[in-house]
Amino acid sequence: MLQPLADERGLLLLAPASRETTWDAILGAYGADAAVIDRALRQVFSGLAVDAGRVVIAGFSDGASYALGLGLANGDLFRRIVAFSPGFVPPGTPRRGSPPVFVSHGDADDVLPIDRTSRAIVPELRDDGYDVTYREFAGPHAVPPDIAREAVDWLR
């Protein structure tokens, strides 16, 4: 969903998939999925001139939850976090750094209902001292094009 915007803005987009039906931390612990992301990042960093100050992690749905967990645990690497319709922040990993966070969620989401998810996550992150940009929109479990564009603009 972000590829056209990445192409338009000259951003490098790395989009690994989970090894199973969802991301491993959603099922209880970081493992193979985090290892694949780590290897992919090492490969990109070794082959391309990457500005370490502009590395971001993003995801949608379970991927947004995973992005929050990895991003908060690795805030010294991921300078910003984008979470489209997250379900929760996976527990159990110490947090590093304090990257700004962008969260969006549809008010009619019937997959990850907003009252149990982003409306709880965002205040908790703010209470923990994170700078959170929150965009609630009228709609379902999706990323509307204008929200995707705003998130990419927010990365600047």
N, C-alpha and C positions, 0 to 999 in steps of 0.2 A: 504493500500500500504506500510505502514511502519512496519507492524507487523513482517514480517520475519527479518528485520534488528533489530528491538527492541529485538526479541527473541535471535538473534545472539549476541547482545551486552549486554544482561542482563538489558534492559531498561523496565520500567513499562510504558505501553501505555494505556491511558484513551481516548476513542474515542466516545464521545456522539454525537448524531444526533440532528439536528434542530427539533423543534416541528412542523414546517410547511414545505412548499416546499423549503424554504431557511431560512437562519439565520435572526432573527428579526431585527438586526441593519441594514441589507441590505435593509430592507423595511422601515426603518426610526427611530427606537429606540430600545435600549436594553431593554429586558423584560424577558419573560419566558425562552428563551434559556440561557441567562446569569445566571438566577436563577438555572437552571438545572446543569450547569457547576459548579456553586458555591457549590451546594449540593453534587455533585459527588466528588469534590475536598475535601470537609470536610470529607466525608465518607472515602476516600482513606487515608487522613492524619490521621484520627482517628484509622484506622485499620492496617496501615503499617508504617514502619520506613522510612519516606521520607526525603531525604536531601533537605531542603528548598532552598539551594543554587543552586540546579540543576533542578528546575521546569521550563519547557519550554512549549510554546504554538505554535501549528502549524496548518496549514490548506491548503486546495487546492481549488482554484477558489473562490466561495463566502465564503467558509470556511477560505481561506487565508485572505480575506478582514476582516472577523470577527476576526481572530487571530491577525491581525495587530491592529485593534481597541481595543480589550480587552488587548492585550499584551502591547501596548503603555500606556493605561490607568492604567495598573497594573504592571508596570515595577518593582515595589518593590516585587512582587510575581513571575512573569514570568521573569526569568533571561536571556532568549533568545527567539527570535521569528523566526519562519520559515514560509514563505509565498510562496507557490507554485502557480504561475499564479494568483496573486490578481487582483481585478478590481479597488479598491480604498481603502482609509482609511476612515472608518465611522467617521463622525465629531461629535462634541458635548460633548466629554468627556475629562476632563483635563488629561494631561499625568503625570505619575509618573515615576521616575527613568529614566535610559537611557540604556535599554537592547540592546545588539547587535542584528542585524536583518539579516537574510538570505533570499534573494528573488531570485526565478528563474522564467523564462518565455520563452516560445517558440516563435520564430520569425514568425511563420506561424499560430499563434493562431487566429482562426476565431470566437471564442466564446467571449474572452476578448482580443481584439487586443492590441498588445504590445505597439504601439505608444501612445495610450490613457491611458495606465495603468502603467505597471512597468517602462517604460521609463520616465514617469512623477513622479511616486511615489518615485523611488529610489533617484533622485536628491533632491526632497523635504525633504526626511528623512535625507539625508546627510547635506543639508542646515540647518536643525534643530539640527544638532550635533550628529546624530546617526551613529554608526559604521555599515555600510551596506556591506555585501558580496553579490554581484550580479552575477548571472549566467544566461546568455542568451544562449539559445541553438537553433539549427536548428530543428524545429519541431512544432507540433500542441499544442492544449490545453491538456497537459498531463504532467506527471512526469516521465521522463525516469529513468530507474533503476540507471544509473550512477549519476544522479543528486540527487536522493533520498539517495544514499550511501554517496555522498559528504556532503549533509545536515546533516546526522546522524554523520558523522565524525567531522563536524564543531561543533557539540554540545559538544564535549570533551573539 
